[in-house]
Amino acid sequence: MPLLTQNSELRPHLIWNWSIPALTAKLADGRRISTCPSAGICARYCYARNGSYLFPATIAAHTRNLQLVLDDTEAWRVAMTVEVNGARFTKSRPPRTVPIPETRIADEWLLRWIRSGKPAVRIHDSGDFFADWYLREWLTIAETAPGILFYAYTKEIEMLRATETPDNFRWLASTGGTQDHLIGDDLRHADVFPSED
């Protein structure tokens, strides 16, 4: 079973998703895990805690993903590495010449990647980098697949600023977290949520 999924909006752009529960998760063994440790006011307005994200099947799938990462990290990393180096990600595609709705793609670098015809993986359409070791696992996966763009919106500004990332791994700071004060003019960011002020 594939680990990465696609939604109807991103499928035409060859973008896949990886999701874990937003904010917190209660696992089958009773553990409660904070999946968005630097969440601030965004927790109150989070899109990933509403709508279709509340369907039992969606909650179960995201929780299964987190459980795999926590309980068998090596098996998850190996499976993800095999998947992103498989045929659906490596087959040759011509550059996209069809118009892309630029107003829906917020970042110029992502727009250029989409036009190239190369695939992308959005890490966390819900959840975040909840630990340093988890971020390092993603960087290891990205290094094995240089023809794929890995990107994430994150509130973990301090963690990402302190980490060297491969060329095909991009991140944007997402406002509304407890680390907003670390977002300067030098940092690409998305004003998704109001500040706590």
Summary of the structure (lengths in Angstrom):
residues: 197
radius of gyration: 16.4
end to end distance: 44.3
largest distance: 49.9
contacts: 551
relative contact order: 0.17
helix: 40%
strand: 16%
